[in-house]
Amino acid sequence: MKETISFAPWDFIEVKCYEHKCPLELREVNGRPFYCCPEEDCGLQVPPEIYGKLLDETILRMNRNALVVGGVWHKRFAGSSFTCTVLSAPDGKKPEIGIRKVIIR
């Protein structure tokens, strides 16, 4: 019987800016916490609610044995849309998930 993950710590995954491939940093923006790209020219700001949904989706996909490199899904929160892409999924290490904000024009 295959083991399933029912709980994981907040740092179970490593979320990176899809464009710059660097880990997001926790910052305060206008009195609220956001995970932000450390590159100065990048405006990526991910609210903790999206980070939590990203963690849940990653665990769900791992339990289904469906977390594959290049796999893509979308998340929405407060009128913003984000695209999430699996950058790496090594056994025994943190999965790396790239995220970018979808801008609709």
C-alpha positions, 0 to 999 in steps of 0.5 A: 500500500502506497503511503499518502501525505495528509499533512505537510509543513508550510515549507514542504515546497519551494515556490519560485518566480517562474520568470527568474527561477529564484525562490520567493521571499516573504515581505510586507507590502502595504501592511500585508504579507506577500511572497515576492520575487527578489528581482527588483524589476519583477512585480510578482506578489503572491498572497499567502492564501495562494501559497496555501492552495499551491501546497494543497494542490502539490500534495494532492498531485503527489498522492495521486502520483500525478506531480510531473515536471512541466505539469501546469494548473491555475489558481485564482484569488481575489480577482487575480489569476496565477499559473503554477508549473512544476519545475522539479519533483525529486523524490525525497526533496522539496518539489519546486513550483514556478508561479507567475501572475496571469495578466488579462488585457 
